[in-house]
């Protein structure tokens, strides 16, 4: 925890979130990628080029998050989709009222259609 040499260690990330829309803000920050400092420490941006956050829906603690893939977007390699889904899931599960997360891209939750 809090290792300066291990980019996989856990550490607090200070970002500015609106009290009214913290989940939305967290998705926008995720799509923006790491800060310059985080990049210099070895953190990488998930494959989010030309993806746009659209909305959320939920039923209790089960949350759906919707993204739009813009023209020209392509996934970079076989691990891009799982890394993106994992990043979205881990980001949202930081909120106490989120238990499960389903990611939709262009209306589909099936990564084969992305």
mmCIF file of the C-alpha atoms, coordinates in Angstrom:
data_MODEL
# 
_entry.id   MODEL 
# 
loop_
_atom_site.group_PDB 
_atom_site.id 
_atom_site.type_symbol 
_atom_site.label_atom_id 
_atom_site.label_alt_id 
_atom_site.label_comp_id 
_atom_site.label_asym_id 
_atom_site.label_entity_id 
_atom_site.label_seq_id 
_atom_site.pdbx_PDB_ins_code 
_atom_site.Cartn_x 
_atom_site.Cartn_y 
_atom_site.Cartn_z 
_atom_site.occupancy 
_atom_site.B_iso_or_equiv 
_atom_site.pdbx_formal_charge 
_atom_site.auth_seq_id 
_atom_site.auth_comp_id 
_atom_site.auth_asym_id 
_atom_site.auth_atom_id 
_atom_site.pdbx_PDB_model_num 
ATOM 1   C CA . UNK A 1 1   ? 0.000   0.000  0.000   1.00 0.00 ? 1   UNK A CA 1 
ATOM 2   C CA . UNK A 1 2   ? 1.204   3.479  -0.963  1.00 0.00 ? 2   UNK A CA 1 
ATOM 3   C CA . UNK A 1 3   ? 4.333   2.124  -2.682  1.00 0.00 ? 3   UNK A CA 1 
ATOM 4   C CA . UNK A 1 4   ? 6.114   4.669  -4.855  1.00 0.00 ? 4   UNK A CA 1 
ATOM 5   C CA . UNK A 1 5   ? 7.642   1.945  -7.031  1.00 0.00 ? 5   UNK A CA 1 
ATOM 6   C CA . UNK A 1 6   ? 4.721   -0.494 -7.465  1.00 0.00 ? 6   UNK A CA 1 
ATOM 7   C CA . UNK A 1 7   ? 2.063   0.965  -9.761  1.00 0.00 ? 7   UNK A CA 1 
ATOM 8   C CA . UNK A 1 8   ? -0.373  -1.734 -8.649  1.00 0.00 ? 8   UNK A CA 1 
ATOM 9   C CA . UNK A 1 9   ? -0.285  -0.687 -4.998  1.00 0.00 ? 9   UNK A CA 1 
ATOM 10  C CA . UNK A 1 10  ? -3.335  0.909  -3.443  1.00 0.00 ? 10  UNK A CA 1 
ATOM 11  C CA . UNK A 1 11  ? -3.256  4.623  -2.847  1.00 0.00 ? 11  UNK A CA 1 
ATOM 12  C CA . UNK A 1 12  ? -5.715  7.430  -2.402  1.00 0.00 ? 12  UNK A CA 1 
ATOM 13  C CA . UNK A 1 13  ? -6.299  9.518  -5.522  1.00 0.00 ? 13  UNK A CA 1 
ATOM 14  C CA . UNK A 1 14  ? -7.442  13.047 -4.825  1.00 0.00 ? 14  UNK A CA 1 
ATOM 15  C CA . UNK A 1 15  ? -9.816  14.329 -7.467  1.00 0.00 ? 15  UNK A CA 1 
ATOM 16  C CA . UNK A 1 16  ? -12.523 16.954 -7.370  1.00 0.00 ? 16  UNK A CA 1 
ATOM 17  C CA . UNK A 1 17  ? -16.001 15.435 -7.507  1.00 0.00 ? 17  UNK A CA 1 
ATOM 18  C CA . UNK A 1 18  ? -19.318 17.185 -7.300  1.00 0.00 ? 18  UNK A CA 1 
ATOM 19  C CA . UNK A 1 19  ? -21.283 16.063 -4.230  1.00 0.00 ? 19  UNK A CA 1 
ATOM 20  C CA . UNK A 1 20  ? -24.391 15.776 -6.405  1.00 0.00 ? 20  UNK A CA 1 
ATOM 21  C CA . UNK A 1 21  ? -22.869 13.654 -9.194  1.00 0.00 ? 21  UNK A CA 1 
ATOM 22  C CA . UNK A 1 22  ? -19.847 11.766 -7.858  1.00 0.00 ? 22  UNK A CA 1 
ATOM 23  C CA . UNK A 1 23  ? -20.386 8.659  -10.003 1.00 0.00 ? 23  UNK A CA 1 
ATOM 24  C CA . UNK A 1 24  ? -20.694 10.700 -13.191 1.00 0.00 ? 24  UNK A CA 1 
ATOM 25  C CA . UNK A 1 25  ? -17.610 12.730 -12.319 1.00 0.00 ? 25  UNK A CA 1 
ATOM 26  C CA . UNK A 1 26  ? -15.657 9.555  -11.598 1.00 0.00 ? 26  UNK A CA 1 
ATOM 27  C CA . UNK A 1 27  ? -16.510 8.196  -15.080 1.00 0.00 ? 27  UNK A CA 1 
ATOM 28  C CA . UNK A 1 28  ? -15.442 11.452 -16.717 1.00 0.00 ? 28  UNK A CA 1 
ATOM 29  C CA . UNK A 1 29  ? -12.140 11.358 -14.787 1.00 0.00 ? 29  UNK A CA 1 
ATOM 30  C CA . UNK A 1 30  ? -11.617 7.707  -15.754 1.00 0.00 ? 30  UNK A CA 1 
ATOM 31  C CA . UNK A 1 31  ? -12.100 8.514  -19.448 1.00 0.00 ? 31  UNK A CA 1 
ATOM 32  C CA . UNK A 1 32  ? -9.706  11.456 -19.126 1.00 0.00 ? 32  UNK A CA 1 
ATOM 33  C CA . UNK A 1 33  ? -6.963  9.104  -17.965 1.00 0.00 ? 33  UNK A CA 1 
ATOM 34  C CA . UNK A 1 34  ? -4.160  9.549  -15.477 1.00 0.00 ? 34  UNK A CA 1 
ATOM 35  C CA . UNK A 1 35  ? -2.677  12.901 -14.619 1.00 0.00 ? 35  UNK A CA 1 
ATOM 36  C CA . UNK A 1 36  ? 0.813   13.780 -15.829 1.00 0.00 ? 36  UNK A CA 1 
ATOM 37  C CA . UNK A 1 37  ? 2.193   12.776 -12.430 1.00 0.00 ? 37  UNK A CA 1 
ATOM 38  C CA . UNK A 1 38  ? 0.359   9.446  -12.491 1.00 0.00 ? 38  UNK A CA 1 
ATOM 39  C CA . UNK A 1 39  ? 1.600   8.774  -16.032 1.00 0.00 ? 39  UNK A CA 1 
ATOM 40  C CA . UNK A 1 40  ? 5.187   9.420  -14.920 1.00 0.00 ? 40  UNK A CA 1 
ATOM 41  C CA . UNK A 1 41  ? 4.625   6.825  -12.181 1.00 0.00 ? 41  UNK A CA 1 
ATOM 42  C CA . UNK A 1 42  ? 3.619   4.200  -14.762 1.00 0.00 ? 42  UNK A CA 1 
ATOM 43  C CA . UNK A 1 43  ? -0.168  4.403  -14.657 1.00 0.00 ? 43  UNK A CA 1 
ATOM 44  C CA . UNK A 1 44  ? -1.809  3.869  -18.034 1.00 0.00 ? 44  UNK A CA 1 
ATOM 45  C CA . UNK A 1 45  ? -5.113  5.037  -19.440 1.00 0.00 ? 45  UNK A CA 1 
ATOM 46  C CA . UNK A 1 46  ? -7.665  2.341  -20.250 1.00 0.00 ? 46  UNK A CA 1 
ATOM 47  C CA . UNK A 1 47  ? -8.476  2.161  -23.955 1.00 0.00 ? 47  UNK A CA 1 
ATOM 48  C CA . UNK A 1 48  ? -11.037 4.969  -23.871 1.00 0.00 ? 48  UNK A CA 1 
ATOM 49  C CA . UNK A 1 49  ? -10.175 7.011  -26.939 1.00 0.00 ? 49  UNK A CA 1 
ATOM 50  C CA . UNK A 1 50  ? -13.379 8.076  -28.680 1.00 0.00 ? 50  UNK A CA 1 
ATOM 51  C CA . UNK A 1 51  ? -15.608 6.696  -25.934 1.00 0.00 ? 51  UNK A CA 1 
ATOM 52  C CA . UNK A 1 52  ? -18.102 9.044  -24.337 1.00 0.00 ? 52  UNK A CA 1 
ATOM 53  C CA . UNK A 1 53  ? -19.907 8.587  -21.030 1.00 0.00 ? 53  UNK A CA 1 
ATOM 54  C CA . UNK A 1 54  ? -23.668 8.762  -21.582 1.00 0.00 ? 54  UNK A CA 1 
ATOM 55  C CA . UNK A 1 55  ? -25.609 7.832  -18.433 1.00 0.00 ? 55  UNK A CA 1 
ATOM 56  C CA . UNK A 1 56  ? -26.334 5.515  -15.515 1.00 0.00 ? 56  UNK A CA 1 
ATOM 57  C CA . UNK A 1 57  ? -29.325 3.509  -14.448 1.00 0.00 ? 57  UNK A CA 1 
ATOM 58  C CA . UNK A 1 58  ? -29.728 1.457  -11.324 1.00 0.00 ? 58  UNK A CA 1 
ATOM 59  C CA . UNK A 1 59  ? -31.962 -0.933 -9.498  1.00 0.00 ? 59  UNK A CA 1 
ATOM 60  C CA . UNK A 1 60  ? -30.914 -0.809 -5.875  1.00 0.00 ? 60  UNK A CA 1 
ATOM 61  C CA . UNK A 1 61  ? -27.206 -1.555 -5.733  1.00 0.00 ? 61  UNK A CA 1 
ATOM 62  C CA . UNK A 1 62  ? -27.062 -2.922 -9.288  1.00 0.00 ? 62  UNK A CA 1 
ATOM 63  C CA . UNK A 1 63  ? -25.775 -0.232 -11.641 1.00 0.00 ? 63  UNK A CA 1 
ATOM 64  C CA . UNK A 1 64  ? -25.631 -0.009 -15.422 1.00 0.00 ? 64  UNK A CA 1 
ATOM 65  C CA . UNK A 1 65  ? -23.263 2.471  -17.041 1.00 0.00 ? 65  UNK A CA 1 
ATOM 66  C CA . UNK A 1 66  ? -23.693 3.481  -20.666 1.00 0.00 ? 66  UNK A CA 1 
ATOM 67  C CA . UNK A 1 67  ? -20.984 4.642  -23.055 1.00 0.00 ? 67  UNK A CA 1 
ATOM 68  C CA . UNK A 1 68  ? -21.131 5.661  -26.699 1.00 0.00 ? 68  UNK A CA 1 
ATOM 69  C CA . UNK A 1 69  ? -18.357 4.534  -29.025 1.00 0.00 ? 69  UNK A CA 1 
ATOM 70  C CA . UNK A 1 70  ? -17.671 7.384  -31.422 1.00 0.00 ? 70  UNK A CA 1 
ATOM 71  C CA . UNK A 1 71  ? -16.673 6.860  -35.078 1.00 0.00 ? 71  UNK A CA 1 
ATOM 72  C CA . UNK A 1 72  ? -13.061 5.801  -35.450 1.00 0.00 ? 72  UNK A CA 1 
ATOM 73  C CA . UNK A 1 73  ? -12.818 3.969  -32.121 1.00 0.00 ? 73  UNK A CA 1 
ATOM 74  C CA . UNK A 1 74  ? -11.072 0.630  -32.167 1.00 0.00 ? 74  UNK A CA 1 
ATOM 75  C CA . UNK A 1 75  ? -9.952  -1.548 -29.288 1.00 0.00 ? 75  UNK A CA 1 
ATOM 76  C CA . UNK A 1 76  ? -6.173  -1.915 -29.015 1.00 0.00 ? 76  UNK A CA 1 
ATOM 77  C CA . UNK A 1 77  ? -5.558  -5.626 -28.485 1.00 0.00 ? 77  UNK A CA 1 
ATOM 78  C CA . UNK A 1 78  ? -7.359  -8.460 -26.769 1.00 0.00 ? 78  UNK A CA 1 
ATOM 79  C CA . UNK A 1 79  ? -6.997  -7.079 -23.239 1.00 0.00 ? 79  UNK A CA 1 
ATOM 80  C CA . UNK A 1 80  ? -8.383  -3.604 -23.957 1.00 0.00 ? 80  UNK A CA 1 
ATOM 81  C CA . UNK A 1 81  ? -12.029 -4.496 -23.370 1.00 0.00 ? 81  UNK A CA 1 
ATOM 82  C CA . UNK A 1 82  ? -11.481 -6.464 -20.132 1.00 0.00 ? 82  UNK A CA 1 
ATOM 83  C CA . UNK A 1 83  ? -9.202  -3.694 -18.800 1.00 0.00 ? 83  UNK A CA 1 
ATOM 84  C CA . UNK A 1 84  ? -11.822 -1.059 -19.594 1.00 0.00 ? 84  UNK A CA 1 
ATOM 85  C CA . UNK A 1 85  ? -14.653 -3.038 -17.964 1.00 0.00 ? 85  UNK A CA 1 
ATOM 86  C CA . UNK A 1 86  ? -12.496 -3.722 -14.898 1.00 0.00 ? 86  UNK A CA 1 
ATOM 87  C CA . UNK A 1 87  ? -11.529 -0.057 -14.583 1.00 0.00 ? 87  UNK A CA 1 
ATOM 88  C CA . UNK A 1 88  ? -15.177 1.046  -14.772 1.00 0.00 ? 88  UNK A CA 1 
ATOM 89  C CA . UNK A 1 89  ? -16.273 -1.645 -12.311 1.00 0.00 ? 89  UNK A CA 1 
ATOM 90  C CA . UNK A 1 90  ? -13.557 -0.941 -9.739  1.00 0.00 ? 90  UNK A CA 1 
ATOM 91  C CA . UNK A 1 91  ? -14.132 2.807  -9.991  1.00 0.00 ? 91  UNK A CA 1 
ATOM 92  C CA . UNK A 1 92  ? -17.868 2.510  -9.341  1.00 0.00 ? 92  UNK A CA 1 
ATOM 93  C CA . UNK A 1 93  ? -17.559 -0.124 -6.610  1.00 0.00 ? 93  UNK A CA 1 
ATOM 94  C CA . UNK A 1 94  ? -15.773 2.478  -4.508  1.00 0.00 ? 94  UNK A CA 1 
ATOM 95  C CA . UNK A 1 95  ? -19.234 3.902  -3.825  1.00 0.00 ? 95  UNK A CA 1 
ATOM 96  C CA . UNK A 1 96  ? -21.057 2.182  -0.977  1.00 0.00 ? 96  UNK A CA 1 
ATOM 97  C CA . UNK A 1 97  ? -24.345 1.935  -2.856  1.00 0.00 ? 97  UNK A CA 1 
ATOM 98  C CA . UNK A 1 98  ? -22.814 0.058  -5.837  1.00 0.00 ? 98  UNK A CA 1 
ATOM 99  C CA . UNK A 1 99  ? -22.663 -3.732 -5.617  1.00 0.00 ? 99  UNK A CA 1 
ATOM 100 C CA . UNK A 1 100 ? -22.685 -4.892 -9.247  1.00 0.00 ? 100 UNK A CA 1 
ATOM 101 C CA . UNK A 1 101 ? -21.832 -3.032 -12.437 1.00 0.00 ? 101 UNK A CA 1 
ATOM 102 C CA . UNK A 1 102 ? -22.819 -3.805 -16.014 1.00 0.00 ? 102 UNK A CA 1 
ATOM 103 C CA . UNK A 1 103 ? -21.079 -1.857 -18.766 1.00 0.00 ? 103 UNK A CA 1 
ATOM 104 C CA . UNK A 1 104 ? -22.907 -1.027 -21.996 1.00 0.00 ? 104 UNK A CA 1 
ATOM 105 C CA . UNK A 1 105 ? -21.250 0.319  -25.132 1.00 0.00 ? 105 UNK A CA 1 
ATOM 106 C CA . UNK A 1 106 ? -23.556 1.492  -27.933 1.00 0.00 ? 106 UNK A CA 1 
ATOM 107 C CA . UNK A 1 107 ? -26.494 -0.105 -26.104 1.00 0.00 ? 107 UNK A CA 1 
ATOM 108 C CA . UNK A 1 108 ? -24.967 -3.569 -25.758 1.00 0.00 ? 108 UNK A CA 1 
ATOM 109 C CA . UNK A 1 109 ? -23.527 -5.272 -22.680 1.00 0.00 ? 109 UNK A CA 1 
ATOM 110 C CA . UNK A 1 110 ? -21.947 -7.962 -24.903 1.00 0.00 ? 110 UNK A CA 1 
ATOM 111 C CA . UNK A 1 111 ? -18.283 -7.065 -25.552 1.00 0.00 ? 111 UNK A CA 1 
ATOM 112 C CA . UNK A 1 112 ? -18.419 -9.042 -28.820 1.00 0.00 ? 112 UNK A CA 1 
ATOM 113 C CA . UNK A 1 113 ? -20.706 -6.298 -30.145 1.00 0.00 ? 113 UNK A CA 1 
ATOM 114 C CA . UNK A 1 114 ? -18.447 -3.436 -29.152 1.00 0.00 ? 114 UNK A CA 1 
# 
